[in-house]
């Protein structure tokens, strides 16, 4: 009998955000929009990179929340997309951090990109095998994909 | 005649929700996400509601379900004390 699979499992999340929507939100709501959605670190990135940078960070927040598995009750600022050595870095706080820990999710990596119209983010993390979030499938003696 | 809370919500959705369909074609219980509203648009709808009724949605109401339909938004506004937002007066 095989031992239970204990290797970490990967979780991914992705999101796409129209840059014009962020531009319009800044126009319509100004600092209220910025202060409700973005941390000071993220707003500084937006000051330098404009709406495209903020759109990428919003997409990254959503991608991270997809990895965590829920956004309910999470303040957008609890998922901060900072920058270190030229790479985006995820900092979780508050309920977002609590939910990620409860789900056994390790450090989350993100990648950002954008064109003239849209920003894209992908988030990846490994889950702690000691806290499985999905039932382990029963082992099979003859995998269907076996040659 | 004073505009009802539901009518005002529909107006705010038309302006901010970026739906793929005309708001007037939606019932109060239709799924706004199914009609094309994105997470980002739900944030701007929330801010528009806050401006309209001079209130602030608390963190525990920052849920996808809060903005999932016109009826849900109305219920949230009722919970926040907006006059005329309860179902009986909508």
Interface residues (C-beta under 8 A of the other chain):
Chain A: X15 X17 X18 X21 X22 X24 X25 X28 X29 X32 X33 X36 X37 X58 X62 X71 X72 X73 X74 X75 X76 X95
Chain B: X16 X18 X38 X39 X40 X41 X43 X44 X47 X48 X50 X51 X59 X60 X62 X63 X64 X65
